[in-house]
Amino acid sequence: MVEKDNKMEKIVSLCKRRGFVWQDSEIYGGISAIWDFGPLGVEMKNAIKQIWWNTFVRMRPDIVGIDGSILMHPTVWKASGHLDSFTDPLVECKECNNRYREDHLKEGKFKGQGKATEALQCPSCGAKNFTEPKSFNLLFEALEGTVEGKKNTIYLRGETAQSMFCDFKLVAESMRMKLPFGIAQIGKSFRNEITTGDFFFRSREFEIAELEYFVKPGDDEKWFDEWLILWRQFYIDLGINREKLSEYEHPKKSLAHYSKRTVDIMYEFPFGVSELAGVANRTDYDLTQHEKFSGKDLKYFDEESGKKISPYVIEPTMGVDRIMLACLVDGYNESDGADGREKGDVVLKIHPKIAPVQVAVFPLMKKDGMPEIANDIRYQATVCGFRAAYDESGSIGKRYRRQDEIGTPFCVTVDYDSLKDKTVTIRDRDTMKQERIKISEINNYLFEKINS
């Protein structure tokens, strides 16, 4: 077991050292709450996105995908309510001028702040002298145009949902969709967060995977409950510990302006229980708002009733980055020495489906044709769709430890027997069991193990 107090510190160190995640523009001192995903991080993140897309788009006849633009017409954000309501309560310490979210101060979310009380205390200087809270809009502004004096203010999108609402009629007609149906999207969103932290949990640039599921009014509550079950199960299938998952039902008074009902799926991180994903019932708010502001008919013609209707929308959404962080937290283990490893050796026990490297291939020696055989095994595994790596440096024990640390579930060793009988040793990360199998059977073995 790893103590909660230093588990995040160890994960941050591992992610930087082994090529998962690090701060953007680090050579210039970095930029707050902006992160780069390194060679292993991008593989893991892409794997999560691909599984999500396969699960909710390719495997379902009632959902199609789009890739909307990050920049949209500025009136989109007026219609959606973001220009008026997409705010957080900002307070400033009068002594040191640091700014914080008032609700986060009240909840005691800052390290070293101590127990939360109604009398706000500055985490930086300890003062209790703050300005009155004021609304701070989270949208990032940008300027469109090149002619001086004729530039228009536009915004980096604060969520991916709005392009799916704006494209609703085009998607429905071009793909001949019938209610209920969904539009899915994975993409970057941007929020000018007042307070950030907890590694890449709360960032100013992040990736969302979400879908808008359009249903007939009156069917919305049934579909809400169904999507909540599907949404929660997805994270369990990724290997996230179900005992660390919980649900938070937003009380009516705290619901977003568009929501009839919202339930957040929470996860127990080392820094506290925080939101991982959520499901919201957005009613017909967005479609009717865009219809009002654009002057375009966004209603759906219901053949059964012969009437035009404004569909209700159930919105399951998740932060891709947060899912990845939860998987890293769940997977991080340090050996106690009882499993045959050295005490303290790091083993990242993440699900084989999302491991950045799924199989690593080692030649026992750098001679006698072993590297050529090992490289061919790696190549054939890659052709079959597995994320494969080759490593010939150091002892086999050191190579195993390197792969354990990045979560590689299977390691294949080519030795002298491989030259004679075309068999190899394959070793399981979690059980450390080693089996002897034929080279021709490796990819079938991997497929069965990874998808079991």
Phi, psi and omega per residue, in radians:
M1 nan 2.550 3.101
V2 -1.969 2.268 -3.140
E3 -1.045 2.450 -3.122
K4 -1.039 -0.654 -3.041
D5 -1.025 -0.625 -3.099
N6 -2.008 0.065 -3.125
K7 -1.097 -0.774 -3.129
M8 -1.123 -0.663 3.120
E9 -1.080 -0.698 3.130
K10 -1.210 -0.647 3.113
I11 -1.180 -0.739 3.091
V12 -1.028 -0.780 3.137
S13 -1.106 -0.790 3.133
L14 -1.061 -0.780 -3.099
C15 -1.073 -0.673 3.132
K16 -1.310 -0.769 -3.059
R17 -1.177 -0.612 -3.042
R18 -1.844 0.096 2.986
G19 1.536 0.579 3.061
F20 -1.629 -1.103 -3.042
V21 -2.557 2.456 2.993
W22 -2.642 2.932 -3.079
Q23 -1.211 2.429 3.125
D24 -1.161 2.567 3.073
S25 0.970 0.683 -3.034
E26 -1.069 -0.575 -3.127
I27 -1.131 -0.279 3.078
Y28 -1.847 0.259 -3.128
G29 1.685 -0.032 3.100
G30 1.404 2.956 3.067
I31 -2.282 2.318 -2.985
S32 -1.034 2.267 3.016
A33 1.096 0.485 3.015
I34 -2.181 2.246 -2.985
W35 -2.239 2.550 3.024
D36 -1.841 2.436 3.077
F37 -1.751 2.078 -3.063
G38 -1.350 -2.980 -3.063
P39 -0.950 -0.724 3.116
L40 -1.402 -0.642 -3.140
G41 -1.093 -0.733 -3.115
V42 -1.195 -0.575 3.095
E43 -1.172 -0.759 3.130
M44 -1.146 -0.768 -3.134
K45 -1.133 -0.751 3.111
N46 -1.105 -0.624 3.121
A47 -1.122 -0.746 3.104
I48 -1.072 -0.783 -3.137
K49 -1.119 -0.700 -3.113
Q50 -1.163 -0.719 3.101
I51 -1.107 -0.736 3.103
W52 -1.060 -0.803 -3.112
W53 -1.127 -0.742 3.116
N54 -1.104 -0.711 -3.077
T55 -1.194 -0.792 -2.961
F56 -1.847 -0.147 3.117
V57 -2.078 -1.097 -3.047
R58 -1.153 -0.579 -3.087
M59 -1.512 -0.090 -3.087
R60 -2.072 2.254 3.122
P61 -1.336 -0.222 -3.057
D62 -1.723 0.106 -3.122
I63 -2.310 2.352 3.064
V64 -2.187 2.826 -3.082
G65 -1.977 2.765 2.997
I66 -2.394 2.986 3.017
D67 -2.309 1.574 -3.092
G68 -1.382 2.809 -3.120
S69 -1.340 2.628 3.075
I70 -1.247 -0.652 3.104
L71 -1.663 2.263 -3.136
M72 -2.260 2.907 3.079
H73 -0.974 2.321 -3.058
P74 -1.025 -0.469 -3.140
T75 -1.165 -0.389 3.077
V76 -0.934 -0.751 -3.042
W77 -1.396 -0.363 2.988
K78 -1.276 -0.793 -3.138
A79 -1.114 -0.688 -3.076
S80 -1.282 -0.298 -3.109
G81 1.652 -0.011 -3.088
H82 -1.170 -0.607 -3.121
L83 -1.189 -0.457 -3.112
D84 -1.790 -0.524 -2.950
S85 -2.115 -0.124 -3.070
F86 -1.510 1.254 -3.000
T87 -2.341 2.785 2.976
D88 -2.176 2.666 3.119
P89 -1.341 2.046 -3.092
L90 -1.810 2.268 2.993
V91 -2.192 2.646 -3.138
E92 -2.164 2.327 3.068
C93 -1.237 2.180 -3.102
K94 -1.280 -0.241 -3.107
E95 -1.572 -0.806 -3.064
C96 -2.015 -0.055 3.074
N97 1.173 0.225 3.018
N98 -1.303 2.576 -3.079
R99 -1.979 2.535 -3.086
Y100 -2.519 2.780 2.939
R101 -1.332 2.217 -3.098
E102 -1.039 -0.731 -3.107
D103 -1.144 -0.590 3.117
H104 -1.218 -0.626 3.071
L105 -1.123 -0.747 -3.128
K106 -1.128 -0.549 -3.119
E107 -1.491 -0.073 3.112
G108 1.176 0.698 -3.036
K109 -1.469 -0.112 -3.045
F110 -1.675 2.390 -3.117
K111 -1.065 2.291 3.118
G112 1.427 0.029 -3.082
Q113 -1.311 -0.468 -3.071
G114 1.530 -3.017 -3.094
K115 -1.152 2.361 -3.113
A116 -1.177 2.395 3.065
T117 -2.421 2.952 3.102
E118 -1.177 -0.541 3.088
A119 -1.389 1.797 -3.060
L120 -1.119 2.417 3.117
Q121 -2.169 2.303 -3.110
C122 -1.219 2.166 3.116
P123 -1.149 -0.368 -3.091
S124 -1.482 -0.838 -3.045
C125 -2.087 -0.141 3.104
G126 1.497 -0.051 -3.124
A127 -1.228 2.783 3.111
K128 -2.124 0.552 -3.066
N129 -1.996 1.716 -3.062
F130 -2.067 2.722 3.002
T131 -1.262 2.890 3.026
E132 -1.162 2.511 3.135
P133 -1.137 2.481 3.059
K134 -2.355 2.711 -3.094
S135 -1.305 2.287 3.133
F136 -2.080 2.054 -3.119
N137 -1.331 2.346 -3.016
L138 -1.563 -0.111 -3.133
L139 -1.264 2.396 3.021
F140 -1.423 2.267 3.103
E141 -1.603 2.613 3.032
A142 -2.485 2.897 3.137
L143 -1.976 2.290 3.125
E144 -1.812 2.337 3.089
G145 1.906 2.817 -3.074
T146 -2.102 -0.193 -3.109
V147 -1.482 2.189 -3.124
E148 -1.015 2.279 3.125
G149 1.495 -0.113 -3.122
K150 -2.162 0.501 3.129
K151 -1.561 2.435 -3.139
N152 -1.867 2.486 3.079
T153 -1.361 2.195 3.016
I154 -2.198 3.126 -3.006
Y155 -2.367 2.507 2.913
L156 -1.277 2.355 -3.006
R157 -1.084 2.406 3.102
G158 -1.547 -0.213 3.078
E159 -2.756 2.787 -3.139
T160 -1.517 -0.208 -2.986
A161 -1.052 -0.661 -2.960
Q162 -1.119 -0.569 3.103
S163 -1.168 -0.530 3.115
M164 -1.251 -0.567 3.061
F165 -1.276 -0.748 3.137
C166 -1.131 -0.558 -3.112
D167 -1.610 0.078 -3.028
F168 -0.924 -0.904 -3.061
K169 -1.171 -0.723 3.141
L170 -1.105 -0.739 3.128
V171 -1.167 -0.812 -3.102
A172 -1.033 -0.737 -3.083
E173 -1.364 -0.747 -3.078
S174 -1.215 -0.551 -3.106
M175 -1.809 0.032 3.112
R176 0.928 0.861 -3.096
M177 -1.411 2.513 3.095
K178 -2.062 2.441 3.102
L179 -1.097 2.465 -0.068
P180 -1.442 2.510 3.067
F181 -2.618 2.837 -3.084
G182 -2.222 2.705 2.993
I183 -2.086 2.222 -3.062
A184 -2.010 2.693 -3.141
Q185 -2.785 2.501 2.969
I186 -2.095 2.251 -3.126
G187 -3.003 2.947 -3.135
K188 -1.312 2.503 2.992
S189 -2.318 2.837 -3.017
F190 -2.407 2.286 3.099
R191 -2.431 2.248 -3.098
N192 -1.443 1.219 -3.055
E193 -1.025 2.419 3.089
I194 -1.245 -0.870 3.103
T195 -2.107 2.441 -3.106
T196 -2.251 -3.130 3.067
G197 2.475 -2.937 -3.101
D198 1.002 0.937 -3.137
F199 1.036 -2.263 -3.116
F200 -1.734 0.425 3.084
F201 -1.154 -0.837 -3.125
R202 -2.051 1.774 -3.058
S203 -2.089 2.863 3.084
R204 -1.532 -0.361 3.041
E205 -2.240 2.171 -3.045
F206 -2.657 2.978 -3.074
E207 -2.036 2.341 -3.116
I208 -2.020 2.475 2.942
A209 -2.063 2.050 -3.100
E210 -2.627 2.863 3.051
L211 -2.447 2.657 3.052
E212 -1.908 2.043 -3.081
Y213 -1.872 1.952 -3.025
F214 -1.576 2.223 -3.071
V215 -2.358 2.883 3.074
K216 -1.245 2.465 3.034
P217 -0.981 2.358 -3.077
G218 1.790 -0.438 3.081
D219 -1.688 -0.023 -2.977
D220 -1.137 -0.681 -3.091
E221 -1.206 -0.656 3.106
K222 -1.097 -0.809 -3.117
W223 -1.221 -0.554 3.072
F224 -1.019 -0.881 -3.114
D225 -1.081 -0.680 -3.130
E226 -1.169 -0.745 -3.123
W227 -1.218 -0.529 3.102
L228 -1.122 -0.695 3.095
I229 -1.149 -0.810 -3.138
L230 -1.096 -0.700 -3.068
W231 -1.159 -0.785 3.138
R232 -1.148 -0.715 -3.096
Q233 -1.128 -0.542 -3.133
F234 -1.022 -0.714 -3.094
Y235 -1.279 -0.608 3.069
I236 -1.134 -0.702 3.116
D237 -1.147 -0.397 3.073
L238 -1.395 -0.073 3.119
G239 1.749 0.065 3.128
I240 -1.253 2.369 -3.103
N241 -1.092 2.014 -3.096
R242 -1.100 -0.436 3.141
E243 -1.259 -0.308 3.103
K244 -1.627 -0.021 3.133
L245 -1.682 2.508 3.061
S246 -2.602 3.027 -3.136
E247 -2.170 2.490 3.102
Y248 -2.176 2.017 3.111
E249 -1.548 2.082 -3.137
H250 -1.186 2.243 3.055
P251 -1.152 2.715 -3.066
K252 -0.920 -0.697 -3.044
K253 -1.219 -0.336 -3.103
S254 -1.865 0.128 3.139
L255 -1.169 2.580 3.035
A256 -1.084 2.798 -3.030
H257 -1.059 -0.398 -3.086
Y258 -1.699 -0.106 -2.876
S259 -1.745 2.393 2.971
K260 -1.581 -0.598 3.104
R261 -2.745 2.438 3.092
T262 -2.443 2.298 3.035
V263 -2.167 2.174 3.072
D264 -1.628 2.423 2.991
I265 -1.624 2.077 -3.015
M266 -1.831 2.691 3.115
Y267 -2.328 2.492 -3.128
E268 -1.499 1.562 3.050
F269 -1.363 2.864 3.065
P270 -1.046 -0.441 -3.121
F271 -1.649 0.117 3.089
G272 2.237 2.939 3.122
V273 -1.355 2.121 -3.067
S274 -2.452 2.855 -3.040
E275 -1.208 2.291 3.105
L276 -1.829 -0.710 -3.078
A277 -2.818 -3.109 3.137
G278 -2.915 2.904 3.042
V279 -2.294 2.283 -3.119
A280 -2.229 2.523 2.975
N281 -1.720 1.796 -3.055
R282 -1.555 0.121 -3.074
T283 0.856 -2.514 3.096
D284 -1.806 0.313 -3.025
Y285 -0.953 -0.904 -3.005
D286 -1.180 -0.793 -3.118
L287 -1.130 -0.719 -3.138
T288 -1.225 -0.598 3.093
Q289 -1.146 -0.800 3.139
H290 -1.204 -0.536 3.049
E291 -1.137 -0.729 3.140
K292 -1.152 -0.814 -3.045
F293 -1.381 -0.530 -3.107
S294 -1.583 -0.397 -3.073
G295 1.347 0.154 -3.122
K296 -1.774 2.567 3.124
D297 -1.356 1.998 3.127
L298 -1.976 0.346 3.138
K299 -1.392 2.774 3.128
Y300 -1.871 2.320 3.115
F301 -1.503 2.019 -3.128
D302 -1.585 1.891 -3.088
E303 -1.114 -0.538 -3.102
E304 -1.136 -0.756 -3.130
S305 -1.685 -0.270 -3.089
G306 1.272 0.364 -3.108
K307 -2.180 2.753 3.011
K308 -1.517 2.388 3.140
I309 -2.337 2.749 2.982
S310 -1.733 1.893 -3.096
P311 -1.093 2.644 2.929
Y312 -1.461 2.788 -3.066
V313 -2.242 2.187 2.965
I314 -1.762 2.215 -3.029
E315 -2.083 1.719 2.919
P316 -1.462 2.300 -3.104
T317 -2.464 2.620 3.097
M318 -2.572 2.598 3.009
G319 -1.518 2.023 -3.116
V320 -1.039 -0.749 -3.127
D321 -1.083 -0.717 -3.123
R322 -1.178 -0.653 3.083
I323 -1.078 -0.761 3.125
M324 -1.090 -0.730 3.135
L325 -1.114 -0.722 3.117
A326 -1.092 -0.699 3.109
C327 -1.131 -0.669 3.099
L328 -1.155 -0.746 3.130
V329 -1.106 -0.811 -3.134
D330 -1.124 -0.637 -3.046
G331 -1.422 -0.352 -3.037
Y332 -1.218 2.114 3.120
N333 -2.412 2.614 2.995
E334 -2.097 2.255 -3.069
S335 -1.141 2.473 3.046
D336 -1.606 0.049 3.120
G337 1.597 -0.209 -3.088
A338 -1.389 -0.241 -3.095
D339 -1.653 0.137 -3.138
G340 1.681 -0.136 3.058
R341 -1.550 2.968 3.018
E342 -1.267 2.480 3.113
K343 -1.044 2.261 -3.135
G344 1.665 -0.168 3.088
D345 -1.050 2.361 -3.130
V346 -1.485 2.293 3.043
V347 -2.217 2.048 -3.140
L348 -1.630 1.668 -3.025
K349 -1.555 1.139 3.076
I350 -1.567 2.806 -3.101
H351 -1.065 2.358 3.138
P352 -0.948 -0.476 -3.131
K353 -1.150 -0.488 -3.080
I354 -1.971 0.080 3.102
A355 -1.081 2.326 -3.139
P356 -1.071 -0.586 2.985
V357 -2.136 2.134 -3.105
Q358 -1.617 -0.483 3.083
V359 -2.571 2.299 3.065
A360 -1.972 2.422 -3.060
V361 -2.039 2.247 -3.101
F362 -2.083 2.336 2.850
P363 -1.511 2.349 3.137
L364 -1.052 -0.718 3.122
M365 -2.256 2.762 3.115
K366 -1.576 0.733 -3.085
K367 -2.733 3.120 3.048
D368 1.034 0.464 3.073
G369 1.463 -0.015 -3.128
M370 -1.118 -0.758 3.101
P371 -1.033 -0.663 -3.134
E372 -1.143 -0.731 3.115
I373 -1.145 -0.774 -3.127
A374 -1.092 -0.751 3.141
N375 -1.150 -0.602 3.102
D376 -1.193 -0.673 3.067
I377 -1.075 -0.779 3.106
R378 -1.046 -0.770 -3.120
Y379 -1.105 -0.797 -3.117
Q380 -1.138 -0.635 3.088
A381 -1.134 -0.692 3.111
T382 -1.140 -0.727 3.106
V383 -1.036 -0.602 -3.136
C384 -1.420 0.028 3.046
G385 1.716 0.064 3.113
F386 -1.517 2.611 3.036
R387 -1.498 1.892 -2.981
A388 -2.109 2.624 3.128
A389 -2.360 2.783 3.131
Y390 -2.135 2.366 -3.137
D391 -2.523 2.143 3.127
E392 -2.130 0.180 -3.035
S393 -1.744 2.229 3.074
G394 1.523 3.126 3.132
S395 -1.219 2.836 3.111
I396 -1.064 -0.660 3.120
G397 -1.053 -0.775 3.120
K398 -1.143 -0.641 3.133
R399 -1.178 -0.689 3.060
Y400 -1.038 -0.796 -3.101
R401 -1.116 -0.686 3.109
R402 -1.075 -0.726 -3.119
Q403 -1.283 -0.645 3.070
D404 -1.007 -0.696 -3.052
E405 -1.170 -0.460 3.134
I406 -1.832 0.084 3.007
G407 1.563 0.246 -3.134
T408 -1.154 2.075 -3.048
P409 -1.331 -0.442 -3.062
F410 -2.398 2.406 3.078
C411 -2.192 2.338 -3.123
V412 -1.978 2.261 3.118
T413 -2.005 2.211 3.057
V414 -1.675 2.141 -3.093
D415 -2.235 -2.916 -3.097
Y416 -1.146 -0.586 3.098
D417 -1.129 -0.518 3.131
S418 -1.078 -0.553 3.141
L419 -1.217 -0.464 -3.073
K420 -1.598 -0.880 -2.974
D421 -2.012 0.124 3.116
K422 0.967 0.749 3.006
T423 -2.093 2.812 3.123
V424 -2.406 2.888 3.015
T425 -1.686 2.267 3.074
I426 -2.082 2.282 -3.003
R427 -2.050 2.329 -3.119
D428 -1.556 2.255 -3.108
R429 -1.052 -0.771 -2.992
D430 -1.416 -0.692 -3.116
T431 -1.664 -0.306 -3.041
M432 1.083 0.214 3.089
K433 -1.234 2.438 3.112
Q434 -2.019 2.364 3.131
E435 -2.180 2.673 3.069
R436 -1.825 2.078 -3.137
I437 -2.344 2.847 3.106
K438 -1.287 2.552 3.112
I439 -1.000 -0.663 -3.113
S440 -1.167 -0.261 -3.092
E441 -1.787 -0.014 -3.032
I442 -1.027 -0.874 -3.032
N443 -1.188 -0.621 3.045
N444 -1.146 -0.691 3.105
Y445 -1.053 -0.839 -3.128
L446 -1.074 -0.768 -3.117
F447 -1.045 -0.797 -3.117
E448 -1.156 -0.734 -3.106
K449 -1.220 -0.768 -3.072
I450 -1.230 -0.572 -3.076
N451 -1.755 0.119 -3.134
S452 -1.368 nan nan
